[in-house]
């Protein structure tokens, strides 16, 4: 019995990490032939594949296709494509449309796409910090930490926690810095097999905690 387009989409997503070439072929077939909603979801998946492979022009083109009114994409796909497009623009140093980024991030939160919401919040925080808006950057990073926690990702929470700790320490608020680092380390402790990246991040968190402890004690 032939599988429906949605069943094929689910199958491709389930094998994207273990059989990337096969998954990509399914996504490409769906992007060329499926109904509007599935076609846009497949196009988004291909945009993510391109982004992870540093094919940034292709990633931007595919994300833009999802955002086109004629695509008739799902709310989820539109929200994630908006964040991805602006992340790509940032990497290419082409200027970020902060209105689109903010709207897409808010939409990701609304539809439960926590990971992409966190990515968008993190980028917004960095842009606001670059303009000297430290308080807003702190709020955005705090929201990003919450969204990473909701997504269940291993590295997102401790990565943001480290960024928060640095900002707090720059304000000599070592208590808040320590609290952020503690959250990051507690999160990593839940993933003892998180791999080398997790180990490196844990080392950075511990080193920062030791450094801030000395500063907090006036050493």
PyMOL commands that set and color helices and strands:
alter all, ss='L'
color gray80, all
select helices_A, chain A and resi 5-14+20-33+36-52+56-67+69-71+75-91+98-111+114-130+134-151+155-170+174-189+196-216
alter helices_A, ss='H'
color red, helices_A
deselect
rebuild
show_as cartoon
